[in-house]
């Protein structure tokens, strides 16, 4: 036992020294944001297990009008579809255009383009694609969350919202660091009202409990009184000699005391005797 104690004394300082060694935490990776993007740039999308730039064809531009966008050859084009109809038709009000070509080129594709991560009012893109057969898509134009955003993206695909370490700038565009906004749980806007609720809860509960106990005691008291009254109502009461009476019933006469006169037995009749008959003739 003594040797074990000495061994612990020898190794204890080294163990404490290892426990007190400070650890260095790597700095968080900040997402990069494009400050200058080409005209054909739409956003970032997740393809082939990695994030890639999603843009229009070279020589065209991504035009935005309100909540809708479209890849157009010139900036003067005014037809920006607002919906897909019958699979291959792009419509905008009373105007329409049909996708032409073969296979996937004949399909009107729906794209949801978010201005930033957590955008609740994204840009809708309805158009034909010459070399895309993956169906509808999601893309994100900015790589940071808005300062006032507290909700996540409403995209139907989880890949539409890039993670901090997965997104990068495209091409040779100039980049700058952007601080990541933490969208953690919001604090209570009115902590005083919460503390008042904690105080009022036990008080109200105590009042309600006292009221219930008081009602129970009153009910038991009234019940005992009714039982006593019922017992008194059916108990026989001695009225006077020779009579008894019960509440709710007629008087029942008791046995009357006999008077003091002597009673004499009356003479009974002579018991019947067999009469003599005539002789029996043989």
C-alpha positions as CSV (number, residue, x, y, z in Angstrom):
1,X,0.0,0.0,0.0
2,X,2.9,2.3,0.8
3,X,4.6,1.6,-2.5
4,X,1.3,2.4,-4.4
5,X,1.1,5.7,-2.6
6,X,4.7,6.6,-3.5
7,X,4.0,5.7,-7.2
8,X,0.9,8.0,-7.2
9,X,3.0,10.8,-5.8
10,X,5.6,10.4,-8.6
11,X,3.1,10.3,-11.5
12,X,0.6,12.9,-10.1
13,X,2.6,16.0,-11.0
14,X,3.1,14.9,-14.6
15,X,-0.5,14.1,-15.0
16,X,-1.5,17.5,-13.7
17,X,1.0,19.1,-16.0
18,X,-0.5,17.3,-19.0
19,X,-4.0,18.3,-18.0
20,X,-3.0,22.0,-17.7
21,X,-1.4,22.2,-21.2
22,X,-3.5,24.7,-23.2
23,X,-5.0,23.6,-26.4
24,X,-5.1,25.8,-29.5
25,X,-8.4,26.0,-31.3
26,X,-8.2,26.7,-35.1
27,X,-9.9,29.9,-36.2
28,X,-13.3,29.4,-37.9
29,X,-13.4,29.3,-41.7
30,X,-15.2,32.3,-43.0
31,X,-17.2,32.1,-46.2
32,X,-16.1,34.3,-49.0
33,X,-18.4,36.6,-50.9
34,X,-18.1,37.9,-54.4
35,X,-18.0,41.7,-54.6
36,X,-17.9,41.7,-58.4
37,X,-19.7,39.0,-60.4
38,X,-20.0,38.5,-64.2
39,X,-23.3,39.3,-65.8
40,X,-24.1,35.7,-66.6
41,X,-23.7,34.6,-62.9
42,X,-26.8,33.1,-61.3
43,X,-25.5,31.6,-58.0
44,X,-23.9,28.6,-56.4
45,X,-25.5,25.1,-56.6
46,X,-24.5,21.7,-55.4
47,X,-23.6,19.2,-58.2
48,X,-21.5,16.1,-58.3
49,X,-20.8,16.2,-54.5
50,X,-19.3,19.7,-54.6
51,X,-20.3,23.3,-54.9
52,X,-20.1,24.8,-58.4
53,X,-21.0,28.1,-60.1
54,X,-24.3,28.1,-61.8
55,X,-24.6,30.7,-64.6
56,X,-26.0,31.5,-68.0
57,X,-24.2,30.8,-71.3
58,X,-21.2,33.0,-72.2
59,X,-22.4,36.1,-73.9
60,X,-25.8,36.3,-72.1
61,X,-26.8,37.9,-68.8
62,X,-29.1,36.9,-66.0
63,X,-31.8,39.6,-66.0
64,X,-33.9,40.2,-62.8
65,X,-37.3,41.9,-62.7
66,X,-39.0,41.9,-59.4
67,X,-39.2,38.3,-58.1
68,X,-38.4,36.7,-61.5
69,X,-35.2,36.2,-63.5
70,X,-34.1,34.8,-66.8
71,X,-30.9,34.3,-68.9
72,X,-31.2,36.6,-71.9
73,X,-28.9,37.3,-74.9
74,X,-29.4,41.1,-74.5
75,X,-30.4,43.4,-71.7
76,X,-33.3,44.8,-73.8
77,X,-35.3,41.6,-73.7
78,X,-38.6,42.2,-71.8
79,X,-40.0,38.6,-71.8
80,X,-39.2,37.2,-68.4
81,X,-41.4,34.0,-67.7
82,X,-43.3,33.8,-64.5
83,X,-44.4,30.2,-64.7
84,X,-44.0,26.9,-66.6
85,X,-47.1,25.5,-68.3
86,X,-47.7,22.1,-69.9
87,X,-44.1,21.0,-69.3
88,X,-42.4,22.9,-72.2
89,X,-44.2,26.3,-72.3
90,X,-42.9,29.4,-70.6
91,X,-45.6,32.0,-69.8
92,X,-45.6,35.6,-68.6
93,X,-49.0,37.2,-68.5
94,X,-50.6,36.8,-71.9
95,X,-47.2,36.0,-73.6
96,X,-45.7,32.6,-73.9
97,X,-42.8,30.8,-75.5
98,X,-42.2,27.1,-76.2
99,X,-38.9,25.3,-75.5
100,X,-37.5,23.7,-78.7
101,X,-34.8,21.1,-79.3
102,X,-34.5,17.5,-78.3
103,X,-34.8,15.6,-75.0
104,X,-34.1,17.9,-72.0
105,X,-34.1,21.0,-74.2
106,X,-37.9,20.7,-74.5
107,X,-38.5,21.0,-70.8
108,X,-39.3,24.2,-68.9
109,X,-37.1,24.1,-65.8
110,X,-38.0,25.8,-62.5
111,X,-35.1,27.4,-60.5
112,X,-35.2,29.0,-57.1
113,X,-32.4,31.6,-56.7
114,X,-31.8,32.9,-53.1
115,X,-30.3,36.3,-52.7
116,X,-28.6,35.1,-49.5
117,X,-28.8,32.2,-47.1
118,X,-32.1,32.3,-45.3
119,X,-33.8,34.4,-48.0
120,X,-37.6,34.2,-47.7
121,X,-38.3,36.0,-51.0
122,X,-36.1,34.3,-53.6
123,X,-36.0,34.9,-57.3
124,X,-37.9,32.4,-59.5
125,X,-36.3,31.3,-62.8
126,X,-38.5,29.6,-65.4
127,X,-36.7,28.8,-68.7
128,X,-35.2,26.2,-71.0
129,X,-31.6,24.9,-70.7
130,X,-29.6,23.7,-73.6
131,X,-27.3,21.3,-71.7
132,X,-29.1,20.5,-68.4
133,X,-31.2,17.4,-67.7
134,X,-31.2,17.4,-63.9
135,X,-34.7,18.9,-63.5
136,X,-35.4,21.8,-61.2
137,X,-32.6,23.4,-59.3
138,X,-31.7,25.7,-56.3
139,X,-29.0,28.3,-56.2
140,X,-27.7,30.9,-53.8
141,X,-26.3,34.2,-55.0
142,X,-24.6,35.5,-51.8
143,X,-22.6,33.4,-49.4
144,X,-23.5,35.0,-46.2
145,X,-26.7,35.3,-44.2
146,X,-28.6,38.6,-44.0
147,X,-28.0,40.5,-40.6
148,X,-31.7,40.4,-39.8
149,X,-32.4,36.9,-41.0
150,X,-33.5,34.4,-38.2
151,X,-35.0,31.6,-40.3
152,X,-33.4,29.0,-42.5
153,X,-33.9,28.8,-46.3
154,X,-37.2,27.5,-47.5
155,X,-35.6,25.5,-50.2
156,X,-37.0,22.0,-50.8
157,X,-33.5,20.7,-51.1
158,X,-31.0,20.8,-48.2
159,X,-28.1,21.5,-50.6
160,X,-29.5,24.9,-51.4
161,X,-28.0,26.4,-48.2
162,X,-24.1,26.1,-48.3
163,X,-22.2,25.4,-45.2
164,X,-19.4,27.8,-44.0
165,X,-16.6,25.5,-45.2
166,X,-18.1,24.4,-48.5
167,X,-18.7,27.6,-50.4
168,X,-16.0,29.4,-52.4
169,X,-15.8,32.2,-54.9
170,X,-15.9,31.5,-58.6
171,X,-13.1,32.0,-61.2
172,X,-10.7,34.8,-60.6
173,X,-13.2,37.3,-59.2
174,X,-12.0,39.6,-56.4
175,X,-13.0,38.2,-53.0
176,X,-13.3,39.7,-49.5
177,X,-13.9,38.1,-46.1
178,X,-17.3,38.3,-44.6
179,X,-18.1,37.7,-41.0
180,X,-20.5,34.8,-40.3
181,X,-23.7,35.8,-38.6
182,X,-24.9,33.5,-35.9
183,X,-28.6,32.7,-36.1
184,X,-28.8,31.0,-32.8
185,X,-31.9,31.1,-30.5
186,X,-33.2,34.6,-30.0
187,X,-33.2,36.0,-26.5
188,X,-36.3,36.8,-24.6
189,X,-37.5,40.3,-25.6
190,X,-39.2,40.8,-22.2
191,X,-37.5,39.0,-19.4
192,X,-39.4,40.9,-16.7
193,X,-42.7,39.5,-17.9
194,X,-41.3,36.0,-17.7
195,X,-40.2,36.5,-14.1
196,X,-43.7,37.9,-13.3
197,X,-45.2,34.8,-14.8
198,X,-43.1,32.6,-12.6
199,X,-44.3,34.5,-9.5
200,X,-48.0,34.6,-10.5
201,X,-48.1,30.9,-11.3
202,X,-47.6,29.6,-7.7
203,X,-49.8,32.3,-6.2
204,X,-52.7,31.5,-8.5
205,X,-52.2,27.8,-7.8
206,X,-52.2,28.3,-4.1
207,X,-55.4,30.3,-4.2
208,X,-57.1,27.7,-6.4
209,X,-55.9,24.9,-4.0
210,X,-57.2,26.7,-1.0
211,X,-60.6,27.2,-2.7
212,X,-60.9,23.5,-3.5
213,X,-60.0,22.5,0.1
214,X,-62.6,25.0,1.5
215,X,-65.3,23.7,-0.9
216,X,-64.5,20.1,0.1
217,X,-64.8,20.9,3.8
218,X,-68.1,22.7,3.3
219,X,-69.5,19.8,1.3
220,X,-68.5,17.2,4.0
221,X,-70.1,19.4,6.7
222,X,-73.4,19.7,4.8
223,X,-73.4,15.9,4.1
224,X,-73.0,15.1,7.8
225,X,-75.8,17.5,8.7
226,X,-78.1,15.8,6.2
227,X,-77.3,12.4,7.6
228,X,-78.1,13.5,11.1
229,X,-81.4,15.0,10.1
230,X,-82.3,11.8,8.3
231,X,-81.5,9.7,11.4
232,X,-83.6,12.0,13.6
233,X,-86.6,11.9,11.2
234,X,-86.9,8.1,11.4
235,X,-86.2,7.6,15.2
236,X,-89.3,6.6,17.2
237,X,-90.4,9.0,19.9
238,X,-92.4,8.0,23.1
239,X,-95.6,10.1,23.1
240,X,-97.4,8.8,26.3
241,X,-98.4,5.7,28.0
242,X,-99.8,3.2,25.6
243,X,-98.8,5.0,22.3
244,X,-95.7,5.3,20.1
245,X,-95.3,7.6,17.1
246,X,-92.8,7.9,14.3
247,X,-92.4,11.0,12.2
248,X,-94.2,10.6,8.9
249,X,-96.4,7.7,10.0
250,X,-99.8,7.3,11.7
251,X,-100.1,6.7,15.4
252,X,-100.0,3.0,16.2
253,X,-102.0,2.2,19.3
254,X,-100.1,0.1,21.9
255,X,-101.5,-2.6,24.1
256,X,-104.0,-1.0,26.5
257,X,-103.8,-1.7,30.2
258,X,-106.6,-3.9,31.4
259,X,-109.1,-2.6,33.9
260,X,-109.4,-3.9,37.4
261,X,-112.8,-5.6,37.0
262,X,-112.9,-9.3,37.7
263,X,-114.0,-11.3,34.7
264,X,-116.1,-14.4,35.1
265,X,-116.1,-17.3,32.7
266,X,-119.4,-18.0,31.2
267,X,-121.0,-21.4,31.5
268,X,-120.3,-23.3,28.4
269,X,-122.8,-25.4,26.6
270,X,-123.1,-29.1,27.4
271,X,-120.8,-31.0,25.1
272,X,-122.6,-33.0,22.5
273,X,-123.2,-36.6,23.3
274,X,-124.1,-39.4,21.1
275,X,-127.9,-40.0,20.9
276,X,-129.4,-43.4,21.6
277,X,-130.3,-45.1,18.4
278,X,-132.9,-47.7,17.6
279,X,-131.9,-51.3,18.0
280,X,-130.1,-52.9,15.2
281,X,-132.1,-55.4,13.4
282,X,-130.3,-58.4,12.1
